Amino acid sequence: MPVTSASPTLEEGVERAPARDPGDDTACASTATPPRRAHFYLLAALLVWAFALRVWYGSVGLGPLRFWDERFGLANIESFLRTGSLWPINAFHPTLSYLPQAALLGAVETVHRWTGDPHLAVLAGTRFTPLGYFLCRLVQALLGVASIFLLVRLGTKLFDPAVGLAAGMLLAIVPWHIRQSAIYKPDILLVLMELVALGWALSAVAAPSLGRFARAGAGVGLAMASKFNAGPISVPLAVGALLRRQPSWRQRLLWLAVAATVAVAAFLALNPDLLTQPEMFRRDFGGTLRDYARKGARTSHLGIVVHAARTLASSDFHGPLVALAALVGAVWIVAGARGQGERRRAEVATLLAFPPAYVGFYAAVTTNPSPHNWLPLIPFSALAAAFALVRGWRWLAARLPVVRTRWLGSVLVVGLVAVAGGRATAWVYRAVVPSTWSAVMPLMRSAAAERQTRYAVVAGEQPFPQTQEDGPDWALVMSSAAAWKAAHLFPVWSDFEVYPQGEGGAPAPPASEAPGERTTFAPRLFRAQGPTLLLVAHPWRQVMPPNGLVLRDGAFLSPAMPDWRLVSFELLLPRRGRQRVRLLWGDTELPLFFLGKEGNARYYVSPRLAPPPGIAPPLRVDGIERERVLRLVAHVWGR
């Protein structure tokens, strides 16, 4: 039975919703609701800024090493580019997760083959070119900005333009939304498709009809085709439909059945491989579930619910203040709907049904505390927080005349936007612009390669960005300058010294105490960030070839060398056995740096040190049978 009620459409009804809010005085509404033209320009500025930020974040590290998970979707795209078939070769994610990128890369690769222009190649041998990675991340940025636009539109229709804009801003500044809008994974596509499905569900609940329910079902199917954990997006439509009084409950159930059928059909139409090759789905998605089970072994189902709340309140998502505003806003929306009509209550229930459904579904399926899987919640929390902030301001404006002045509201809004946008921009700046330390590393690598050393010891002021870095033919070991100085061995053992300059830094010793080549690395806007670093490179060189030491009488004979030279030792031990191994030179225990595994052995080196005068004592290896020492080599150094 068709609906014959003269009730307004969703758009007409929701535009009047703010007037029913007792905290919404007409006299102060202008302090928070921008005019239509201003709303357009503010929205355009928000989207342009958000897009630029996401493209900037994704424009560096255009290769396979920055984001590990990109390789799974790229494998399906590579198969499409080489064979022309959209049939997936892995089922870690549904087919829609790679179709947008495949379409763009396929078009660019076709132009490349027609023109022969090497700059348009997205494949080079068995790898994607930097252009291929950039285009994939560009699509992600577009999807992320589209999700912001849809949230603004949804907030405007359900509440008013001010709430919509505030919600879009709160979504745009979430660090994990920025990150997932750059990394090629289906998470941001899921956020976009859930907003599409929610908008269609709200339309069906506001003005029920068979066509609207079928479209809402298609939205659910498309969301599930973007990522498998989109299933709970079907709950809002069911909740909203069951809360309506018209049409009859039988017809509503029939329409829900039609929506479910359309959802399944849309999902399978995009993923026929789940029927034709179920073993691929069991292999890949089943492997993901097993990995989730392993990672969540120490977390309970209730702990996952707590983890969701903590994640939303963390600095990588909303932060505690916005998260608290989201909780207040959700309660406020529910309380405000109680005194309104039946349709409005159904709309509110449709809007707020997804977050608890998603958290409950996730907690029931897995206990893996994975932050990126809470990303589908942030459009709802951003909208609720925006509602609380805008309505809270209006509530104050209705009671405090000073708050009602236009200039105060403008100054406050501009200040909050500048602070929030500045923090998001600074977060991207820190993630994208290389540090001064990263400029020091290549110089140390080249110096170590020039000296043909297997390792290099760096002494510097803490904290270090990392503790160890492996190169192709050498290893870099880092330690604290304070530790070297306390042992009266600094800088003899070190190849390099690194001194942060300025406030909180440490003054470098004069050249007479620490001779060597000195280079300064200063921060530059958009080029390098961090403290100014002074690098002192010492001129140690290997002056004698490696000397394999001979085992005699239970000890290794020390190498013969001039007194002024330095020596370091290389030790190779079996991988089995985890007992502590000590290298003793006479009564002195030499520090050993573990540099990794070499075949079935463990590889250690000692820093260089000056031999004692006279006849050097023998070397002893404690903690392991001497016969099991695979190799003990001495390296002799000089200037």
Salt bridges, closest charged atoms under 4 A:
GLU11 OE2 - LYS157 NZ 3.36
ASP21 OD2 - ARG391 NH1 2.49
ASP24 OD2 - ARG391 NE 3.82
ASP24 OD1 - ARG394 NH1 3.02
ASP69 OD2 - LYS185 NZ 3.29
GLU70 OE2 - ARG137 NE 3.01
GLU78 OE2 - ARG82 NE 3.00
GLU109 OE2 - ARG113 NE 3.29
ASP117 OD1 - HIS119 ND1 2.96
ASP160 OD2 - ARG391 NH2 3.44
ASP160 OD2 - ARG394 NH1 2.85
ASP187 OD2 - LYS185 NZ 3.72
ASP187 OD1 - LYS227 NZ 2.38
ASP284 OD1 - ARG283 NE 2.72
ASP291 OD1 - ARG294 NH2 2.47
ASP291 OD2 - LYS295 NZ 3.15
GLU342 OE2 - ARG244 NE 2.66
GLU347 OE2 - ARG343 NE 3.55
GLU347 OE1 - ARG344 NH1 3.28
GLU450 OE2 - ARG541 NH2 3.81
GLU469 OE2 - ARG445 NH2 1.87
ASP495 OD2 - ARG608 NH2 3.11
GLU497 OE2 - HIS538 NE2 2.23
GLU570 OE2 - ARG631 NH2 2.71
GLU570 OE1 - HIS635 NE2 2.94
GLU589 OE2 - ARG580 NH2 2.58
GLU589 OE1 - ARG582 NH1 3.50
GLU598 OE1 - ARG454 NH2 3.66
GLU598 OE2 - ARG631 NH2 3.43
ASP622 OD2 - ARG582 NH2 3.47
ASP622 OD2 - ARG620 NH1 3.72
GLU625 OE1 - ARG628 NH1 3.80
